[in-house]
């Protein structure tokens, strides 16, 4: 396959894809693919007007409060260990992102009721469109001094943090899948499924030709990449009744550890169990009841300062404990 695109502001691009599938026997399937990709910057990414917003983390102004020590003329309530301002917006000089992707894997069906799949994938992205992480800017004042904008009186105005083509992203890993269907019996029909991803490498550049930042199993700049995560499901069906027990899991990682250089923390793994059941015996009506976070698991502690919530990371965990729910849906 191949795709051709023409953008009047970034030019033409042709991206091919090749896929290979070979099945030497019923129980074994081999597959692979290779392709290139292209993403043109959006109108908003190129033309968004500048806006001044707060930084996510708290910082010391590198001139008026270096290392948390106020200097003459500093205002500690503005310059020390507080959110600063950053100037964000589009960039008319953005170039497109380009990628190369490769994958290879196999599907095994030792018996008709069990299917196991494993696929290795490798992705390389060039000219990633993003804003330079604020942690990087404040972490190296000498290098990024030109991005610190100041008012005529010397007080901080904002850091300049417009969208740009930052560099490359290299990542690879393995997707695993297991599905089992037990024979129907007097107790109903049971199914078991697992979908998981193991990430071998995720590294990126914050600038073209710059150093690569390793992100797997650690909090880097704005977030973490989990080494392993999965979803497990056990399903049951009998007549008009069905039920599902599900588990979601995310592995542990090194914390941001940005709050205090002397304070190191490792964020624990996070596992949640949910259960639900439904009845469909009424025409057009489905009744569902369930329990989220069956074991009342608390989010793992983190000292991250990127999000406003403290003590946990709302992107990866849920502070609501065990919760019951009822739902009715009617279709006609």
C-alpha positions in Angstrom: 0.0 0.0 0.0 1.0 3.6 -0.4 -0.4 7.0 0.5 0.2 10.4 -1.2 -0.6 13.7 0.6 -0.2 17.3 -0.5 -0.3 20.1 1.9 0.0 23.7 0.5 2.0 24.9 3.6 4.4 21.9 4.1 4.7 20.2 0.8 4.1 16.7 -0.6 4.8 13.3 0.9 4.5 9.7 -0.2 4.4 6.9 2.5 4.5 3.2 1.6 3.6 0.2 3.7 4.4 -3.5 3.2 2.8 -6.3 5.1 3.7 -10.0 5.1 1.6 -12.9 6.3 2.6 -16.5 6.3 0.6 -19.4 7.8 2.5 -22.7 7.4 -0.1 -24.6 9.4 -3.5 -24.0 11.1 -1.9 -23.6 14.5 0.7 -21.0 13.5 0.6 -17.6 11.8 3.6 -15.4 11.1 3.2 -11.7 10.3 5.2 -8.5 9.8 4.9 -5.0 8.4 7.1 -2.0 7.7 5.9 1.5 6.9 6.7 5.2 7.0 4.5 7.9 8.5 3.9 11.6 8.1 2.0 14.1 10.3 1.7 17.7 9.1 1.4 20.3 11.8 -2.1 21.5 12.4 -3.4 25.0 11.7 -3.5 25.6 15.4 0.0 24.3 16.0 1.3 26.7 13.3 -0.8 29.7 14.1 -2.0 29.6 17.7 -1.6 33.1 19.2 0.8 33.5 22.2 -0.7 33.1 25.6 0.9 33.5 29.0 0.1 30.6 31.4 1.4 29.2 34.7 4.0 26.5 34.7 3.0 23.1 36.0 5.8 22.8 38.5 7.1 25.3 41.0 10.5 26.9 40.3 13.0 29.4 41.6 13.8 32.3 39.4 17.4 31.6 38.3 18.5 35.3 38.6 16.4 36.7 41.5 16.2 33.5 43.6 18.9 31.0 42.5 18.9 27.8 44.6 16.0 29.3 46.6 18.1 32.1 48.0 16.5 35.6 47.4 18.8 38.2 45.9 18.6 42.0 46.2 15.4 43.1 44.5 13.7 39.7 44.7 10.2 39.1 45.9 10.1 35.7 47.6 6.3 35.5 47.1 6.9 35.8 43.3 10.4 34.5 42.6 11.0 31.6 45.0 9.6 28.0 44.8 6.4 29.1 43.0 4.8 28.6 39.7 6.3 30.9 37.1 4.8 32.1 33.8 5.4 30.5 30.4 4.6 32.0 27.0 3.1 29.4 24.7 1.8 29.4 21.2 2.1 28.2 17.6 5.1 28.3 15.3 4.6 29.0 11.6 8.1 27.5 10.9 7.1 24.0 12.1 8.1 21.1 9.9 6.1 17.8 9.7 6.8 14.8 11.9 8.1 11.7 10.1 8.2 8.2 11.3 9.4 4.7 10.4 7.7 1.7 11.9 8.5 -2.0 11.9 6.7 -4.9 13.5 7.0 -8.7 13.5 5.1 -11.4 15.4 3.3 -14.6 15.5 -0.1 -16.0 16.5 -0.2 -19.5 18.0 -3.4 -21.6 18.4 -2.4 -24.8 20.1 -6.1 -25.8 20.4 -9.1 -24.1 18.9 -10.1 -22.6 22.3 -6.8 -20.8 23.0 -5.1 -18.1 21.0 -1.7 -16.6 21.9 -0.2 -13.6 20.0 3.2 -11.8 20.4 4.3 -8.9 18.3 7.6 -6.9 18.5 7.3 -3.3 17.3 9.9 -0.6 16.7 9.0 3.1 16.1 11.4 5.9 15.2 9.9 9.4 15.0 11.8 12.5 13.7 11.1 16.2 14.2 8.6 15.6 17.0 6.3 18.5 17.4 6.1 19.7 21.0 7.1 22.4 23.4 10.4 22.1 25.2 9.6 20.7 28.7 9.7 23.4 31.3 11.8 21.2 33.5 14.5 21.2 30.9 14.4 25.0 30.5 14.7 25.7 34.3 17.2 22.9 34.7 19.8 24.5 32.5 19.6 28.3 32.8 22.9 29.0 31.1 21.9 27.0 28.0 18.4 28.5 27.8 19.1 31.9 29.1 17.6 33.4 25.9 14.2 31.9 26.7 13.9 33.8 30.0 11.9 36.9 29.1 12.0 39.8 31.6 10.2 43.1 32.2 12.0 46.4 31.9 12.6 46.5 35.6 14.2 43.1 35.6 11.3 41.2 37.1 10.4 37.9 35.4 7.8 38.0 32.6 7.8 34.4 31.3 9.8 31.7 29.8 9.4 31.5 26.0 8.1 28.0 25.2 6.5 27.9 21.8 6.0 24.7 19.8 9.0 23.4 17.9 10.5 20.4 16.2 12.4 19.0 19.1 14.2 15.9 17.7 13.8 12.2 17.6 11.8 9.6 19.6 13.0 5.9 19.6 10.8 3.2 21.2 10.4 -0.5 20.9 8.6 -3.2 22.8 6.4 -6.3 22.7 2.6 -6.6 22.7 1.2 -9.8 24.2 -2.3 -11.2 23.9 -3.9 -14.4 25.3 -7.5 -15.4 24.8 -9.1 -18.7 26.0 -12.6 -19.9 25.5 -13.6 -22.8 27.7 -16.2 -25.2 26.4 -19.8 -24.5 27.3 -21.1 -26.4 30.3 -24.0 -26.4 32.7 -22.2 -23.6 34.6 -22.2 -21.3 31.6 -19.5 -20.2 29.2 -16.2 -18.8 30.6 -13.6 -16.7 28.7 -10.2 -15.5 29.9 -8.2 -12.7 28.2 -5.0 -10.8 28.7 -3.7 -7.8 26.8 -0.3 -6.5 27.8 2.6 -4.3 26.6 6.3 -4.5 27.6 8.4 -1.5 26.7 12.0 -2.2 26.1 13.1 1.4 25.3 11.5 4.8 25.1 14.0 7.6 24.6 13.6 11.1 23.1 15.5 14.3 22.3 14.4 17.6 23.6 16.3 19.3 20.8 17.6 18.2 17.4 21.0 16.4 17.7 20.7 16.6 21.5 21.2 13.9 24.1 18.5 11.2 24.4 16.4 11.1 27.6 15.5 7.6 28.8 11.9 7.4 30.0 11.1 3.8 30.6 10.5 3.0 34.3 11.2 6.5 35.4 9.6 9.9 35.5 11.3 12.2 32.9 10.2 15.8 32.2 6.4 15.6 32.1 5.6 11.9 32.9 6.5 8.3 33.1 6.5 5.3 30.7 5.6 2.0 32.3 7.8 -0.9 31.7 4.8 -3.3 31.8 1.1 -2.8 31.9 -1.8 -5.2 31.2 -5.5 -5.8 31.4 -6.8 -9.2 32.6 -10.4 -10.2 32.1 -12.5 -13.2 33.2 -15.9 -13.4 31.6 -18.9 -15.6 32.3 -22.2 -15.9 30.3 -25.2 -18.1 30.9 -28.5 -17.3 29.3 -29.5 -13.7 30.0 -26.8 -13.3 32.6 -23.2 -12.3 32.2 -20.4 -11.1 34.5 -16.9 -9.8 34.2 -13.9 -9.7 36.6 -11.1 -7.4 35.3 -7.7 -6.4 36.5 -5.6 -3.4 35.3 -1.9 -3.2 36.3 0.9 -0.7 35.8 4.4 -1.4 36.9 6.5 0.7 39.4 8.8 3.5 38.3 11.3 6.0 39.7 9.6 9.1 40.8 10.1 12.7 39.6 12.1 13.4 42.7 12.0 17.1 41.8 10.5 18.4 45.0 13.6 17.9 47.0 17.0 16.8 45.7 17.6 14.8 48.9 14.2 13.0 48.7 14.1 9.9 46.5 11.0 7.9 45.9 10.0 4.9 43.8 6.3 4.8 42.9 4.8 1.4 43.6 3.0 -0.7 41.1 -0.7 -0.1 40.8 -3.3 -2.8 40.4 -7.1 -2.5 40.4 -9.8 -5.1 40.4 -13.3 -4.4 39.0 -16.3 -6.6 38.8 -19.6 -6.2 37.0 -22.7 -8.2 36.1 -25.6 -7.6 33.6 -29.0 -9.0 32.9 -30.6 -8.8 29.5 -33.9 -10.8 30.0 -36.1 -7.8 29.3 -36.6 -6.8 25.6 -34.4 -3.9 24.8 -33.4 -3.4 28.4 -30.0 -4.1 30.0 -29.5 -3.9 33.8 -25.9 -3.6 35.1 -24.4 -3.5 38.5 -20.7 -3.4 39.4 -18.0 -2.5 41.9 -15.0 -0.4 40.8 -11.8 -0.9 42.8 -13.1 -4.0 44.5 -10.2 -4.2 47.0 -10.3 -0.4 47.9 -6.7 0.2 46.6 -5.2 3.6 47.3 -3.1 5.3 44.6 0.6 4.8 45.1 2.4 7.8 46.7 4.3 10.1 44.4 6.2 13.4 45.0 5.5 14.6 41.4 4.9 18.3 41.2 3.7 18.5 37.6 0.0 18.1 38.4 -2.0 20.2 40.8 -3.0 17.1 42.8 -0.3 16.2 45.3 0.5 12.8 46.8 -0.7 10.9 43.7 -0.7 11.3 39.9 -4.3 11.6 38.5 -3.1 10.6 35.0 -2.2 7.1 36.2 -4.4 6.4 39.2 -7.8 7.1 40.7 -8.2 8.6 44.2 -11.8 7.3 44.5 -11.8 4.1 46.5 -14.3 1.3 46.3 -17.3 2.5 44.4 -20.6 0.8 43.6 -22.7 1.6 40.5 -25.9 0.7 38.8 -26.8 1.3 35.2 -29.8 0.7 33.0 -29.9 1.1 29.2 -32.7 0.7 26.8 -32.5 0.4 23.0 -35.3 0.7 20.6 
